[in-house]
Structures are given as C-alpha cells and as structure tokens.
Amino acid sequence: MMTKLNSFEMLPSESANEMYSCLNVLVEDVNGLGLTQMQPSDVVRKILSVLPIDKYGHIVTMLYQGDLSTATPTQIFGKINAHEMYMHITPQDGS
C-alpha cells in the first residue's frame, strides 16, 4: 500500500476532484492497515506534491506559504477547486 501511495500521481486526464477521490481511497487503505496512520498534514503535502506545476503552480506556491501543519485536506482541496473554477482548468482528453 505504501508503495502505491508513494508512487501516486495525478493523471493529465483527471480533475483535482478525481485525484483527491483516488488519494482518499489510498489513505484510507493505509490507515486501515493500522501499521502507520497518515496525518492530515501528510495528506495535504501529498496533494500539493502531485499537482502539475503548469496548471497549479500559482496556487501551490500560495498554499506552501501558509501553515500546512494545521490545514486540513478539505480546506486545501477547496482552495484548489476554486482555483480550477477561476482558471477554467478542465481535465485533458487522453488515456
């Protein structure tokens, strides 16, 4: 499970919402094993690390300037979602 989580990437054909849904499943699986518990700050950092810089560079930079230790994945995802709507970012067609 940890290998899947560590190699997790956002696909060009995915929206941030789809990426977050897939990441949530992995995090729940990892936490469900009971070997290690991912903290919200770990999930936040993972979300920010998988966003493509060409589309999300500005929002990622802004979010890294804040206090990520107290931010929740839901708060971060809300800001990313708003960024997608404002910038008219849509998933690319492709495989």
N, CA, C and O of each residue as an XYZ file, in Angstrom:
380
protein
N       0.807     -1.198      0.000
C       0.000      0.000      0.000
C       0.855      1.270      0.000
O       0.567      2.228     -0.718
N       1.908      1.258      0.816
C       2.758      2.456      0.889
C       3.450      2.712     -0.441
O       3.675      3.867     -0.803
N       3.792      1.657     -1.175
C       4.412      1.823     -2.490
C       3.440      2.506     -3.436
O       3.820      3.406     -4.184
N       2.188      2.078     -3.400
C       1.162      2.724     -4.234
C       1.005      4.189     -3.853
O       0.904      5.055     -4.722
N       0.985      4.460     -2.576
C       0.826      5.830     -2.104
C       2.025      6.686     -2.500
O       1.861      7.824     -2.941
N       3.216      6.145     -2.343
C       4.421      6.907     -2.682
C       4.547      7.173     -4.173
O       5.118      8.190     -4.570
N       4.026      6.279     -5.006
C       4.117      6.474     -6.453
C       2.862      7.116     -7.046
O       2.742      7.245     -8.264
N       1.945      7.512     -6.194
C       0.684      8.124     -6.648
C       0.953      9.409     -7.410
O       1.755     10.236     -6.977
N       0.278      9.580     -8.552
C       0.387     10.787     -9.368
C      -0.990     11.201     -9.855
O      -1.911     10.389     -9.946
N      -1.103     12.460    -10.160
C      -2.326     12.970    -10.781
C      -2.184     12.804    -12.286
O      -1.206     13.267    -12.874
N      -3.140     12.154    -12.902
C      -3.103     11.932    -14.341
C      -3.550     13.187    -15.095
O      -4.362     13.956    -14.580
N      -3.030     13.403    -16.307
C      -3.445     14.580    -17.085
C      -4.936     14.605    -17.372
O      -5.520     15.673    -17.548
N      -5.553     13.430    -17.420
C      -6.982     13.359    -17.727
C      -7.868     13.496    -16.489
O      -9.086     13.351    -16.586
N      -7.271     13.773    -15.323
C      -8.029     13.883    -14.076
C      -8.215     15.336    -13.652
O      -7.378     16.201    -13.910
N      -9.329     15.563    -13.001
C      -9.526     16.839    -12.317
C      -8.971     16.680    -10.907
O      -8.663     15.566    -10.481
N      -8.845     17.770    -10.194
C      -8.385     17.699     -8.811
C      -9.357     16.872     -7.969
O      -8.939     16.166     -7.051
N     -10.630     16.957     -8.274
C     -11.641     16.192     -7.550
C     -11.419     14.692     -7.730
O     -11.487     13.932     -6.764
N     -11.156     14.271     -8.953
C     -10.915     12.852     -9.214
C      -9.622     12.383     -8.537
O      -9.569     11.292     -7.969
N      -8.591     13.215     -8.606
C      -7.325     12.882     -7.954
C      -7.530     12.729     -6.462
O      -7.031     11.778     -5.861
N      -8.262     13.658     -5.855
C      -8.491     13.631     -4.408
C      -9.269     12.385     -4.007
O      -8.991     11.790     -2.965
N     -10.232     11.987     -4.817
C     -11.007     10.778     -4.532
C     -10.115      9.542     -4.526
O     -10.212      8.706     -3.628
N      -9.247      9.427     -5.530
C      -8.321      8.282     -5.595
C      -7.342      8.300     -4.427
O      -7.056      7.261     -3.833
N      -6.832      9.475     -4.103
C      -5.892      9.599     -2.991
C      -6.562      9.228     -1.670
O      -5.955      8.574     -0.822
N      -7.804      9.644     -1.503
C      -8.553      9.319     -0.284
C      -8.665      7.814     -0.084
O      -8.522      7.323      1.035
N      -8.920      7.083     -1.159
C      -9.033      5.622     -1.076
C      -7.711      5.031     -0.596
O      -7.697      4.165      0.279
N      -6.601      5.497     -1.167
C      -5.287      5.003     -0.758
C      -4.994      5.323      0.706
O      -4.498      4.473      1.445
N      -5.299      6.538      1.116
C      -5.044      6.947      2.503
C      -5.877      6.103      3.460
O      -5.370      5.661      4.491
N      -7.135      5.875      3.139
C      -7.995      5.043      3.994
C      -7.465      3.618      4.075
O      -7.502      2.998      5.139
N      -6.967      3.091      2.944
C      -6.398      1.741      2.952
C      -5.154      1.678      3.835
O      -4.997      0.743      4.620
N      -4.276      2.663      3.710
C      -3.062      2.706      4.529
C      -3.418      2.823      6.009
O      -2.879      2.094      6.842
N      -4.316      3.732      6.329
C      -4.729      3.916      7.722
C      -5.453      2.683      8.263
O      -5.349      2.361      9.446
N      -6.184      2.001      7.389
C      -6.919      0.809      7.807
C      -6.019     -0.359      8.163
O      -6.410     -1.232      8.938
N      -4.816     -0.382      7.604
C      -3.881     -1.464      7.928
C      -3.387     -1.360      9.360
O      -3.003     -2.362      9.963
N      -3.395     -0.153      9.904
C      -3.000      0.042     11.281
C      -1.505      0.082     11.530
O      -1.077      0.254     12.672
N      -0.705     -0.071     10.494
C       0.744     -0.036     10.670
C       1.242      1.389     10.852
O       2.138      1.647     11.655
N       0.665      2.293     10.113
C       1.011      3.707     10.206
C      -0.244      4.517      9.927
O      -1.085      4.109      9.126
N      -0.372      5.634     10.568
C      -1.521      6.500     10.354
C      -1.058      7.769      9.657
O      -0.186      8.482     10.155
N      -1.641      8.042      8.516
C      -1.316      9.287      7.820
C      -2.061     10.430      8.492
O      -3.277     10.376      8.676
N      -1.327     11.441      8.846
C      -1.906     12.626      9.466
C      -2.442     13.556      8.372
O      -1.982     13.493      7.232
N      -3.408     14.417      8.706
C      -3.919     15.358      7.706
C      -2.813     16.180      7.034
O      -2.890     16.455      5.836
N      -1.797     16.570      7.787
C      -0.714     17.359      7.182
C       0.061     16.539      6.148
O       0.557     17.095      5.168
N       0.171     15.220      6.356
C       0.811     14.346      5.369
C      -0.002     14.300      4.081
O       0.554     14.343      2.984
N      -1.315     14.213      4.222
C      -2.204     14.168      3.061
C      -2.142     15.493      2.310
O      -2.109     15.506      1.080
N      -2.126     16.596      3.033
C      -2.034     17.924      2.407
C      -0.761     18.014      1.571
O      -0.800     18.454      0.422
N       0.341     17.607      2.132
C       1.620     17.663      1.402
C       1.600     16.758      0.176
O       2.165     17.105     -0.861
N       0.957     15.606      0.288
C       0.854     14.691     -0.850
C       0.008     15.326     -1.947
O       0.368     15.255     -3.123
N      -1.099     15.940     -1.582
C      -1.950     16.613     -2.570
C      -1.139     17.652     -3.330
O      -1.164     17.691     -4.560
N      -0.431     18.481     -2.605
C       0.334     19.560     -3.238
C       1.474     19.019     -4.095
O       1.843     19.629     -5.098
N       2.025     17.889     -3.707
C       3.156     17.344     -4.459
C       2.753     16.705     -5.788
O       3.584     16.587     -6.688
N       1.503     16.295     -5.924
C       1.088     15.625     -7.165
C       0.426     16.556     -8.171
O       0.162     16.150     -9.303
N       0.154     17.791     -7.782
C      -0.479     18.726     -8.718
C       0.524     19.167     -9.789
O       1.651     19.540     -9.466
N       0.117     19.126    -11.059
C       1.015     19.569    -12.131
C       1.326     21.065    -12.008
O       0.424     21.889    -11.858
N       2.600     21.394    -12.072
C       3.048     22.782    -11.900
C       2.495     23.688    -12.994
O       2.179     24.848    -12.728
N       2.371     23.182    -14.214
C       1.917     24.043    -15.309
C       0.501     24.574    -15.098
O       0.185     25.672    -15.555
N      -0.347     23.822    -14.420
C      -1.723     24.262    -14.177
C      -1.937     24.820    -12.775
O      -2.780     25.695    -12.575
N      -1.188     24.324    -11.816
C      -1.467     24.626    -10.416
C      -0.313     25.315     -9.694
O      -0.346     25.459     -8.472
N       0.696     25.737    -10.432
C       1.884     26.309     -9.814
C       1.599     27.478     -8.894
O       2.162     27.558     -7.803
N       0.723     28.396     -9.321
C       0.434     29.583     -8.512
C      -0.248     29.218     -7.198
O       0.128     29.721     -6.140
N      -1.238     28.352     -7.265
C      -1.981     28.004     -6.052
C      -1.102     27.170     -5.112
O      -1.187     27.317     -3.893
N      -0.264     26.301     -5.673
C       0.632     25.501     -4.832
C       1.607     26.411     -4.092
O       1.844     26.236     -2.897
N       2.168     27.381     -4.806
C       3.092     28.330     -4.175
C       2.401     29.084     -3.049
O       2.970     29.242     -1.969
N       1.185     29.549     -3.290
C       0.438     30.289     -2.264
C       0.145     29.400     -1.055
O       0.261     29.843      0.088
N      -0.231     28.157     -1.306
C      -0.570     27.264     -0.207
C       0.657     26.888      0.614
O       0.563     26.751      1.834
N       1.806     26.721     -0.035
C       3.035     26.414      0.701
C       3.461     27.568      1.595
O       4.186     27.353      2.567
N       3.031     28.778      1.292
C       3.385     29.928      2.123
C       2.576     29.978      3.412
O       2.924     30.705      4.342
N       1.495     29.203      3.464
C       0.666     29.148      4.668
C       1.163     28.081      5.625
O       2.191     27.446      5.389
N       0.428     27.893      6.703
C       0.777     26.892      7.709
C       0.116     25.566      7.349
O      -1.060     25.350      7.641
N       0.875     24.690      6.717
C       0.319     23.413      6.278
C       0.130     22.432      7.429
O      -0.592     21.445      7.287
N       0.766     22.690      8.559
C       0.643     21.763      9.684
C      -0.755     21.786     10.304
O      -1.170     20.817     10.939
N      -1.475     22.884     10.120
C      -2.821     22.971     10.688
C      -3.915     22.897      9.624
O      -5.099     22.838      9.956
N      -3.526     22.899      8.349
C      -4.512     22.844      7.270
C      -5.051     21.423      7.121
O      -4.324     20.446      7.304
N      -6.318     21.326      6.790
C      -6.914     20.013      6.542
C      -6.950     19.764      5.036
O      -6.949     20.712      4.250
N      -6.983     18.503      4.634
C      -7.103     18.213      3.208
C      -8.339     18.860      2.581
O      -8.292     19.309      1.436
N      -9.428     18.906      3.320
C     -10.655     19.514      2.800
C     -10.472     21.006      2.536
O     -10.944     21.514      1.519
N      -9.801     21.702      3.427
C      -9.543     23.135      3.232
C      -8.671     23.362      2.003
O      -8.958     24.231      1.180
N      -7.615     22.581      1.887
C      -6.695     22.718      0.757
C      -7.408     22.370     -0.544
O      -7.274     23.073     -1.545
N      -8.160     21.286     -0.518
C      -8.880     20.884     -1.717
C      -9.889     21.945     -2.136
O     -10.065     22.181     -3.331
N     -10.550     22.586     -1.188
C     -11.490     23.663     -1.513
C     -10.806     24.803     -2.241
O     -11.365     25.362     -3.185
N      -9.605     25.152     -1.814
C      -8.862     26.226     -2.483
C      -8.409     25.802     -3.875
O      -8.425     26.604     -4.809
N      -8.012     24.559     -4.011
C      -7.607     24.045     -5.320
C      -8.800     24.000     -6.259
O      -8.688     24.344     -7.436
N      -9.931     23.579     -5.741
C     -11.157     23.524     -6.541
C     -11.564     24.924     -7.006
O     -11.958     25.108     -8.158
N     -11.469     25.893     -6.126
C     -11.783     27.277     -6.503
C     -10.812     27.769     -7.571
O     -11.219     28.468     -8.499
N      -9.544     27.416     -7.451
C      -8.537     27.779     -8.445
C      -8.890     27.175     -9.808
O      -8.794     27.852    -10.831
N      -9.297     25.901     -9.819
C      -9.698     25.255    -11.074
C     -10.859     25.988    -11.726
O     -10.862     26.200    -12.939
N     -11.841     26.372    -10.928
C     -13.005     27.072    -11.471
C     -12.610     28.444    -12.001
O     -13.045     28.836    -13.084
N     -11.803     29.168    -11.261
C     -11.390     30.510    -11.656
C     -10.538     30.482    -12.924
O     -10.697     31.329    -13.803
N      -9.633     29.505    -13.015
C      -8.720     29.411    -14.155
C      -9.303     28.586    -15.311
O      -8.653     28.408    -16.341
N     -10.522     28.091    -15.133
C     -11.178     27.263    -16.153
C     -10.328     26.051    -16.516
O     -10.164     25.720    -17.691
N      -9.795     25.400    -15.497
C      -8.983     24.204    -15.697
C      -9.915     23.020    -15.815
O     -10.738     22.770    -14.935
N      -9.781     22.296    -16.905
C     -10.570     21.091    -17.120
C      -9.618     19.938    -17.407
O      -8.507     20.148    -17.894
N     -10.059     18.715    -17.104
C      -9.205     17.570    -17.413
C      -8.948     17.483    -18.905
O      -9.819     17.806    -19.713
N      -7.746     17.044    -19.270
C      -7.416     16.864    -20.674
C      -7.980     15.550    -21.164
O      -8.097     14.585    -20.409
N      -8.329     15.525    -22.439
C      -8.724     14.258    -23.032
C      -7.481     13.413    -23.202
O      -6.410     13.935    -23.514
N      -7.609     12.154    -23.008
C      -6.461     11.277    -23.167
C      -6.657      9.983    -22.432
O      -7.722      9.720    -21.874
N      -5.635      9.190    -22.436
C      -5.727      7.902    -21.784
C      -5.585      8.036    -20.293
O      -5.639      7.038    -19.575
